[in-house]
């Protein structure tokens, strides 16, 4: 079956970068709010270990999940039309909101663990 949006579902593509960027943005915000909370080892652990881990795990998972959604929608709606585009747009928005919440919860939990 052809895929919606011209994407090849067999090719997982590169990892999404935005989870790592969001992770870094949350860390910068937390550092600006309380610089004493980021001792040298805490900052190194958060930024040098957490950001690549977010890129590797969450970025790869979100890219694959988006491809799977496109593939599922193309199976349910074999012909592309306005309804297909609307369903795909709503699912992508829902997935983006869930992904953002997961990254924010992970960042918050990590900051609490680092104390």
Buried (B, 14 or more C-beta within 10 A) or exposed (E): EEBBEEBEBEEEEEBBEBBBBBBBEBBEEBBEEEEEBBEEEBBEBBBEEBBEBBBEEBBBBBBBBBBEBBBBBBEEBEEBEEEBBEBBEEBBEEBEEEBBEBBEEBBEEBBEEBE
